[in-house]
């Protein structure tokens, strides 16, 4: 069993706050320590990775003045899971994102800091080790809010303690098609593991993609969180693999026809909508797992954020019409699939 057939990416996120600074939703800009906090965060990030700063308002950080990021850029970063959809709800907020887009440090979202690392495939331990270097530097340079018996103090009580979320993005078409996923969601809720849509809480599962993450961190060590998610992912991989075999045995040539039609559509269509793309790319990925299509699954996964609406607008440098966007999506997908052949 190859985990790449089921796992798209791994993410570690830390929630951190600093002492003597109001939580982000209560900041009014008059706090003298706010500027010191922003300056220090940027300084630490620059010492750990080569990145770019994005702000939701005009603000000064260090010796530089940053302008409010463009609406399309903001939504492009959301589509690529580099910032949260709610970041703009707070004042004096923004993010510092590494050029390779594996590390993102949001400031003044729900907490003063939301540090995250995202890597392709099943690489939770590697993502944790990489992000820990940034987090340790933040602890060395900031007065991080931590209390014995409670752990890291966070705005949401469910994040108390380790202040850590470990999550894995999974592709689970067979479990959804068979209806088995609903019972599994209930099963894991009892074990403090949640299964959500592609953009987190309250979002739908586009393209059969789901986030698997720990539901709470209170009383849990970092190792316990990691072990829990890895066990859950291994279990889901086994269940999904078996469900795919069941579907293949029941549908056979009809399923193969469905997969090859989807592949043909993505290769030759001149216009592709976002919804049509998500439906067809899910079938193509299923075809890869069955050995029907010889494509690099990781390259195919990387296509998905590249052809989302706001991301295409940013790539083109202007707001495209619906037809222009569908054409650019079709061209991008065709080129990406050709390059992903192995």
Protein Blocks (a to p, Z undefined) as FASTA:
>chain_A
ZZklmmmbdcdddddddehiacfklpghlamklmmmmmmmmmmmmmmoccddddfbdcde
hjbccddddfklmmmmmmnopacfklmmpghiacdddfklmaccdehilbmbdcddddeh
jdfkmmmmmmmmmmmmmmmmpccdddehklpadfblklgojlpacddddddfklmmnomm
mmmmmmmmmnopacddfklghiacehhiacdddfbfghpafklmmmmmmmmmmmmmmmmm
mmmmmmmmmnmmmmmmmmmmmmmmmmmpcbdcfklmmmmmmmmmmmmmnopaccdfklmm
mmmmmmgmklmmmmnopacdfklmmmmmmmmmmmmmmmmpZZ
